[in-house]
Amino acid sequence: RSVKVQLVQKTFIFEEGDMKSIATEVMGYMKANNYDVEEAGETITFKGLTESSKSQAFFLSFCTFIGLASLALVLQVQFPAIGSYWFLMTLISPYAGIYYWQNAQNDNEFKVKLEERDDQAKALLVRGGKEDVERMARVMDLREEGMVRVKGIFEDALT
């Protein structure tokens, strides 16, 4: 996952449904994904915390260990006078996991604004991380403004 979140703003259109049901659906989605309401007004700001993962920290330590062991093997062949002491480098591999664990927490901010257009359509303006916005559109089956939904050839077979 990327260290810096790429912010994106998208507008989704609803032709049917009332404002209250759309707002309830959005609120339910955000609560299900561990976002809390930070500020409520015309624009609702949700805040979520991405926790660091123990499994990712262990995996990072393991990969660092393997990489340093490979380097030690090459150095042992190149400089045989030092011998097996090159493998002592692998003792620093847990620090890669510790560094990740201390720096991996990330605050995600998500802004949502619901408005009614002149043509009786409702618009949902969303601003947040690119991956989060795309996941929200996919899970909630949202249609982006200016885009036409084309059904896939296998969609009917799955339902």
Secondary structure, 3 states (H helix, E strand, C coil): CCCCCCEEEEEEEECCCCHHHHHHHHHHHHHHCCEEEEECCCCEEEEEEECCCHHHHHHHHHHHHHHHHHHHHHHHHHCCCCHHHHHHHHHHCHHHHHHHHHHCCEEEEEEEEEEECCCCCEEEEEEEEHHHHHHHHHHHCCEECCCCCCCCCCHHHHC
